[in-house]
Amino acid sequence: MTIHPTAIIDASARLADGVVVGPWSTVGPNVVLSAGVRLVSHVVVQQDTTVGEGTIIHPFAVIGGDPQHNGYRGEPVRLEIGANNQIREHCTFNRGTPQGTGVTVIGSNNLFMTGAHVGHDCVVGDNVVMANNSTLGGHAHIGDKVFLGGLCAVHQNGRVGQGAIIGGLAAVTRDVIPYGSAWGNHARLRGLNLIGLKRKGYGKDQVRRLLAAYRDLFEGQGEFAGRIDGVAAAYSDLPEIMEIIAFIRDGGRRPLCLPNAE
């Protein structure tokens, strides 16, 4: 463990072996820094936060700050961060609220570029990239392997499914399906994340079937509810399509992002 003499560590904080706390950093009450965590310099981990192994936090990030919620009155709430995350300069991650789940949860192996913000009670999966100044409103749920473009914003209570990509500057006011590609202001669904699917190792035939299912679902004839049932029956052998169907059927507090959404 290495602690710079200018750092301030609360007596209740717990620091594991291999932790490095750089110059002018502050580690507040009830913070847990797991093995190999590094606070480069000028980092604030405010309170009631657990940071997973190997996570690196860069200068001027404020992690575990109070939720930005008018109803918050100092109740005990938490932030939990997984392992091997890269948290770059000026990122802000807030703790949960009593009105929500009471905890903000961030997975592992994520990259948060400069200025990314994670609001109270959010859930962020694994292998997510939040580009510069992308923002999550409170209670947002972000699936695994999602890419959020620079300066985009996901509305509070919004959902972005696994493997989706959100374009830069997008205002995401509606839920984005797994493996979807959405951009614009307000964001609308533009198709599937073909680059992500190819990087996942999908061949041309697999991609063609996924695209066919997408077209049947969003561009086919008849009512949308009927198309959902039809696609579920016709493409039951495609796990990705069944994941999209489940996402739609589960619903959420925001409407669904559609190709014609404004």
C-alpha positions as a Markdown table, in Angstrom:
| # | Residue | x | y | z |
|---|---|---|---|---|
| 1 | Met | 0.0 | 0.0 | 0.0 |
| 2 | Thr | 1.3 | 3.4 | -0.9 |
| 3 | Ile | -0.3 | 6.6 | 0.4 |
| 4 | His | 1.0 | 10.0 | -0.6 |
| 5 | Pro | 1.6 | 12.3 | 2.4 |
| 6 | Thr | -0.8 | 14.9 | 1.0 |
| 7 | Ala | -3.7 | 12.4 | 0.8 |
| 8 | Ile | -6.5 | 12.4 | 3.4 |
| 9 | Ile | -7.8 | 9.0 | 4.5 |
| 10 | Asp | -10.8 | 8.7 | 6.8 |
| 11 | Ala | -10.2 | 6.4 | 9.8 |
| 12 | Ser | -13.2 | 4.2 | 8.8 |
| 13 | Ala | -11.9 | 3.6 | 5.2 |
| 14 | Arg | -10.5 | 0.2 | 4.4 |
| 15 | Leu | -7.6 | -0.1 | 2.0 |
| 16 | Ala | -6.4 | -3.5 | 0.7 |
| 17 | Asp | -2.9 | -4.6 | -0.2 |
| 18 | Gly | -1.5 | -2.9 | -3.3 |
| 19 | Val | -3.7 | 0.2 | -3.2 |
| 20 | Val | -2.0 | 3.4 | -4.3 |
| 21 | Val | -3.5 | 6.8 | -3.2 |
| 22 | Gly | -1.8 | 9.6 | -5.1 |
| 23 | Pro | -1.2 | 13.2 | -4.2 |
| 24 | Trp | -4.1 | 15.4 | -2.9 |
| 25 | Ser | -6.6 | 12.6 | -3.0 |
| 26 | Thr | -9.4 | 12.2 | -0.4 |
| 27 | Val | -10.8 | 8.8 | 0.7 |
| 28 | Gly | -13.9 | 9.4 | 2.9 |
| 29 | Pro | -15.9 | 7.4 | 5.5 |
| 30 | Asn | -16.9 | 3.8 | 4.9 |
| 31 | Val | -15.0 | 3.6 | 1.6 |
| 32 | Val | -13.5 | 0.2 | 0.6 |
| 33 | Leu | -10.6 | 0.2 | -1.9 |
| 34 | Ser | -9.9 | -3.3 | -3.1 |
| 35 | Ala | -6.5 | -4.8 | -4.0 |
| 36 | Gly | -4.6 | -2.9 | -6.7 |
| 37 | Val | -6.9 | 0.1 | -6.8 |
| 38 | Arg | -5.0 | 3.3 | -7.9 |
| 39 | Leu | -6.1 | 6.9 | -7.3 |
| 40 | Val | -3.8 | 8.7 | -9.6 |
| 41 | Ser | -4.0 | 12.2 | -7.9 |
| 42 | His | -6.6 | 14.8 | -6.9 |
| 43 | Val | -9.3 | 12.0 | -6.7 |
| 44 | Val | -12.3 | 12.3 | -4.3 |
| 45 | Val | -14.0 | 9.1 | -3.2 |
| 46 | Gln | -16.5 | 10.8 | -1.0 |
| 47 | Gln | -18.1 | 8.1 | 1.2 |
| 48 | Asp | -20.0 | 4.7 | 1.4 |
| 49 | Thr | -18.3 | 3.4 | -1.8 |
| 50 | Thr | -16.7 | 0.1 | -2.7 |
| 51 | Val | -14.2 | 0.1 | -5.5 |
| 52 | Gly | -13.3 | -3.3 | -7.1 |
| 53 | Glu | -9.8 | -4.7 | -7.7 |
| 54 | Gly | -7.5 | -3.1 | -10.2 |
| 55 | Thr | -9.7 | -0.1 | -10.9 |
| 56 | Ile | -7.8 | 3.1 | -11.8 |
| 57 | Ile | -9.3 | 6.5 | -11.1 |
| 58 | His | -7.8 | 9.6 | -12.7 |
| 59 | Pro | -7.4 | 13.2 | -11.5 |
| 60 | Phe | -10.4 | 15.3 | -10.5 |
| 61 | Ala | -12.9 | 12.4 | -10.6 |
| 62 | Val | -15.5 | 12.6 | -7.8 |
| 63 | Ile | -16.7 | 9.1 | -6.9 |
| 64 | Gly | -19.5 | 8.3 | -4.5 |
| 65 | Gly | -20.9 | 11.8 | -4.3 |
| 66 | Asp | -24.3 | 12.6 | -2.8 |
| 67 | Pro | -27.2 | 11.8 | -5.2 |
| 68 | Gln | -28.4 | 14.9 | -7.1 |
| 69 | His | -32.0 | 14.5 | -5.8 |
| 70 | Asn | -34.1 | 17.1 | -4.0 |
| 71 | Gly | -35.5 | 14.5 | -1.7 |
| 72 | Tyr | -32.1 | 13.3 | -0.4 |
| 73 | Arg | -31.6 | 14.1 | 3.3 |
| 74 | Gly | -28.4 | 12.4 | 4.1 |
| 75 | Glu | -29.7 | 8.8 | 4.5 |
| 76 | Pro | -27.2 | 5.9 | 4.2 |
| 77 | Val | -26.9 | 5.0 | 0.5 |
| 78 | Arg | -24.1 | 3.4 | -1.5 |
| 79 | Leu | -22.1 | 3.1 | -4.7 |
| 80 | Glu | -20.6 | -0.3 | -5.7 |
| 81 | Ile | -18.0 | -0.4 | -8.5 |
| 82 | Gly | -16.6 | -3.7 | -9.9 |
| 83 | Ala | -13.1 | -4.7 | -10.9 |
| 84 | Asn | -10.7 | -3.4 | -13.5 |
| 85 | Asn | -12.5 | -0.2 | -14.5 |
| 86 | Gln | -10.8 | 2.8 | -16.1 |
| 87 | Ile | -12.3 | 6.0 | -14.7 |
| 88 | Arg | -10.8 | 9.0 | -16.5 |
| 89 | Glu | -10.6 | 12.7 | -15.5 |
| 90 | His | -13.6 | 14.6 | -14.1 |
| 91 | Cys | -16.0 | 11.6 | -14.0 |
| 92 | Thr | -18.8 | 11.9 | -11.4 |
| 93 | Phe | -20.6 | 8.8 | -10.0 |
| 94 | Asn | -23.4 | 9.4 | -7.5 |
| 95 | Arg | -24.6 | 7.1 | -4.7 |
| 96 | Gly | -28.2 | 5.7 | -4.7 |
| 97 | Thr | -31.3 | 7.2 | -3.1 |
| 98 | Pro | -33.8 | 5.9 | -0.5 |
| 99 | Gln | -36.5 | 6.6 | -3.1 |
| 100 | Gly | -34.7 | 4.2 | -5.4 |
| 101 | Thr | -32.7 | 1.0 | -4.7 |
| 102 | Gly | -30.4 | 2.8 | -2.3 |
| 103 | Val | -27.4 | 1.8 | -4.4 |
| 104 | Thr | -25.7 | 2.7 | -7.7 |
| 105 | Val | -24.1 | -0.4 | -9.2 |
| 106 | Ile | -21.3 | -0.4 | -11.8 |
| 107 | Gly | -19.9 | -3.6 | -13.2 |
| 108 | Ser | -16.3 | -4.6 | -14.3 |
| 109 | Asn | -13.9 | -3.9 | -17.2 |
| 110 | Asn | -15.6 | -0.7 | -18.2 |
| 111 | Leu | -14.0 | 2.5 | -19.7 |
| 112 | Phe | -15.4 | 5.8 | -18.5 |
| 113 | Met | -13.9 | 8.6 | -20.6 |
| 114 | Thr | -13.4 | 12.2 | -19.4 |
| 115 | Gly | -16.4 | 13.8 | -17.9 |
| 116 | Ala | -18.7 | 10.8 | -17.9 |
| 117 | His | -21.6 | 11.0 | -15.3 |
| 118 | Val | -23.5 | 8.1 | -13.7 |
| 119 | Gly | -26.5 | 9.3 | -11.8 |
| 120 | His | -28.1 | 7.9 | -8.6 |
| 121 | Asp | -29.5 | 4.3 | -8.6 |
| 122 | Cys | -28.1 | 3.5 | -12.0 |
| 123 | Val | -27.0 | 0.0 | -13.0 |
| 124 | Val | -24.1 | -0.3 | -15.5 |
| 125 | Gly | -23.1 | -3.7 | -16.8 |
| 126 | Asp | -19.7 | -5.1 | -17.8 |
| 127 | Asn | -17.4 | -4.1 | -20.7 |
| 128 | Val | -19.3 | -0.8 | -21.2 |
| 129 | Val | -17.7 | 2.3 | -22.8 |
| 130 | Met | -19.0 | 5.7 | -21.9 |
| 131 | Ala | -17.3 | 8.2 | -24.2 |
| 132 | Asn | -16.4 | 11.8 | -23.2 |
| 133 | Asn | -19.2 | 13.7 | -21.3 |
| 134 | Ser | -21.8 | 11.0 | -21.8 |
| 135 | Thr | -24.5 | 11.1 | -19.1 |
| 136 | Leu | -26.8 | 8.7 | -17.3 |
| 137 | Gly | -29.9 | 10.1 | -15.6 |
| 138 | Gly | -31.0 | 8.5 | -12.3 |
| 139 | His | -32.2 | 4.9 | -12.4 |
| 140 | Ala | -30.9 | 4.2 | -15.9 |
| 141 | His | -30.0 | 0.6 | -16.7 |
| 142 | Ile | -27.2 | 0.0 | -19.2 |
| 143 | Gly | -26.5 | -3.6 | -20.4 |
| 144 | Asp | -23.2 | -5.3 | -21.0 |
| 145 | Lys | -21.0 | -4.3 | -23.9 |
| 146 | Val | -22.9 | -1.1 | -24.6 |
| 147 | Phe | -21.1 | 1.9 | -26.3 |
| 148 | Leu | -22.4 | 5.4 | -25.4 |
| 149 | Gly | -21.1 | 8.1 | -27.7 |
| 150 | Gly | -19.7 | 11.4 | -26.6 |
| 151 | Leu | -22.1 | 13.9 | -25.1 |
| 152 | Cys | -25.1 | 11.6 | -25.4 |
| 153 | Ala | -27.6 | 11.5 | -22.5 |
| 154 | Val | -29.8 | 8.7 | -21.3 |
| 155 | His | -33.0 | 9.9 | -19.7 |
| 156 | Gln | -33.7 | 8.9 | -16.1 |
| 157 | Asn | -35.3 | 5.5 | -15.9 |
| 158 | Gly | -34.1 | 4.7 | -19.4 |
| 159 | Arg | -32.8 | 1.3 | -20.5 |
| 160 | Val | -30.1 | 0.5 | -23.1 |
| 161 | Gly | -29.9 | -3.2 | -23.8 |
| 162 | Gln | -26.8 | -5.4 | -24.1 |
| 163 | Gly | -24.6 | -4.8 | -27.1 |
| 164 | Ala | -26.3 | -1.6 | -28.2 |
| 165 | Ile | -24.5 | 1.5 | -29.6 |
| 166 | Ile | -25.6 | 5.1 | -29.0 |
| 167 | Gly | -24.3 | 7.8 | -31.3 |
| 168 | Gly | -22.7 | 11.0 | -30.1 |
| 169 | Leu | -24.9 | 13.9 | -29.0 |
| 170 | Ala | -27.9 | 11.6 | -28.9 |
| 171 | Ala | -30.8 | 12.4 | -26.6 |
| 172 | Val | -32.0 | 9.0 | -25.5 |
| 173 | Thr | -35.5 | 9.5 | -24.2 |
| 174 | Arg | -36.8 | 6.0 | -25.1 |
| 175 | Asp | -35.5 | 2.5 | -24.3 |
| 176 | Val | -33.0 | 1.1 | -26.8 |
| 177 | Ile | -33.2 | -2.7 | -27.7 |
| 178 | Pro | -30.3 | -5.0 | -27.2 |
| 179 | Tyr | -27.9 | -4.9 | -30.1 |
| 180 | Gly | -29.6 | -1.8 | -31.4 |
| 181 | Ser | -28.0 | 1.3 | -33.0 |
| 182 | Ala | -29.6 | 4.6 | -32.1 |
| 183 | Trp | -28.6 | 8.2 | -32.7 |
| 184 | Gly | -30.1 | 11.7 | -33.2 |
| 185 | Asn | -32.0 | 14.2 | -31.1 |
| 186 | His | -34.3 | 12.8 | -30.0 |
| 187 | Ala | -32.6 | 9.4 | -30.7 |
| 188 | Arg | -34.4 | 6.9 | -32.9 |
| 189 | Leu | -33.5 | 3.4 | -33.8 |
| 190 | Arg | -31.5 | 3.1 | -36.9 |
| 191 | Gly | -30.9 | -0.6 | -37.1 |
| 192 | Leu | -28.7 | -3.2 | -35.5 |
| 193 | Asn | -25.2 | -2.6 | -34.1 |
| 194 | Leu | -23.6 | -4.5 | -37.0 |
| 195 | Ile | -20.0 | -3.5 | -36.1 |
| 196 | Gly | -20.6 | -4.9 | -32.6 |
| 197 | Leu | -22.0 | -8.2 | -34.0 |
| 198 | Lys | -19.1 | -8.6 | -36.4 |
| 199 | Arg | -16.6 | -8.0 | -33.6 |
| 200 | Lys | -18.5 | -10.7 | -31.6 |
| 201 | Gly | -17.6 | -13.1 | -34.4 |
| 202 | Tyr | -20.9 | -13.3 | -36.3 |
| 203 | Gly | -20.6 | -14.4 | -39.9 |
| 204 | Lys | -22.6 | -13.0 | -42.9 |
| 205 | Asp | -25.3 | -15.7 | -42.7 |
| 206 | Gln | -26.0 | -15.0 | -39.0 |
| 207 | Val | -26.1 | -11.3 | -39.6 |
| 208 | Arg | -28.5 | -11.7 | -42.5 |
| 209 | Arg | -30.9 | -13.7 | -40.3 |
| 210 | Leu | -30.7 | -11.1 | -37.5 |
| 211 | Leu | -31.4 | -8.3 | -40.0 |
| 212 | Ala | -34.3 | -10.2 | -41.4 |
| 213 | Ala | -35.8 | -10.7 | -37.9 |
| 214 | Tyr | -35.2 | -7.0 | -37.2 |
| 215 | Arg | -37.1 | -6.0 | -40.4 |
| 216 | Asp | -39.9 | -8.3 | -39.6 |
| 217 | Leu | -40.2 | -6.9 | -36.1 |
| 218 | Phe | -39.9 | -3.2 | -36.9 |
| 219 | Glu | -40.9 | -2.9 | -40.6 |
| 220 | Gly | -43.4 | -5.8 | -41.1 |
| 221 | Gln | -47.1 | -5.7 | -41.7 |
| 222 | Gly | -49.8 | -5.6 | -39.0 |
| 223 | Glu | -49.8 | -4.3 | -35.4 |
| 224 | Phe | -46.6 | -4.2 | -33.5 |
| 225 | Ala | -47.8 | -6.6 | -30.7 |
| 226 | Gly | -48.7 | -9.2 | -33.4 |
| 227 | Arg | -45.2 | -8.8 | -35.0 |
| 228 | Ile | -43.6 | -9.4 | -31.7 |
| 229 | Asp | -45.3 | -12.8 | -31.3 |
| 230 | Gly | -44.6 | -13.7 | -34.9 |
| 231 | Val | -40.9 | -12.9 | -34.7 |
| 232 | Ala | -40.6 | -14.8 | -31.4 |
| 233 | Ala | -42.1 | -17.9 | -33.1 |
| 234 | Ala | -40.1 | -17.6 | -36.4 |
| 235 | Tyr | -36.7 | -16.8 | -34.9 |
| 236 | Ser | -36.8 | -18.8 | -31.6 |
| 237 | Asp | -33.4 | -20.3 | -32.4 |
| 238 | Leu | -31.7 | -16.9 | -32.4 |
| 239 | Pro | -30.7 | -16.0 | -28.8 |
| 240 | Glu | -30.2 | -12.3 | -29.7 |
| 241 | Ile | -33.6 | -11.9 | -31.2 |
| 242 | Met | -35.2 | -13.7 | -28.2 |
| 243 | Glu | -33.3 | -11.3 | -25.9 |
| 244 | Ile | -34.7 | -8.3 | -27.9 |
| 245 | Ile | -38.2 | -9.8 | -27.5 |
| 246 | Ala | -37.8 | -10.3 | -23.8 |
| 247 | Phe | -36.5 | -6.7 | -23.4 |
| 248 | Ile | -39.6 | -5.4 | -25.2 |
| 249 | Arg | -42.0 | -7.6 | -23.3 |
| 250 | Asp | -40.4 | -6.8 | -19.9 |
| 251 | Gly | -41.1 | -3.1 | -20.5 |
| 252 | Gly | -39.8 | -0.2 | -18.5 |
| 253 | Arg | -40.8 | 3.2 | -17.4 |
| 254 | Arg | -39.8 | 4.8 | -20.7 |
| 255 | Pro | -41.4 | 4.1 | -24.1 |
| 256 | Leu | -39.5 | 2.0 | -26.6 |
| 257 | Cys | -37.2 | 3.6 | -29.1 |
| 258 | Leu | -38.5 | 2.8 | -32.6 |
| 259 | Pro | -37.3 | 3.6 | -36.1 |
| 260 | Asn | -39.9 | 6.4 | -36.4 |
| 261 | Ala | -39.5 | 7.8 | -32.9 |
| 262 | Glu | -39.1 | 11.5 | -32.6 |
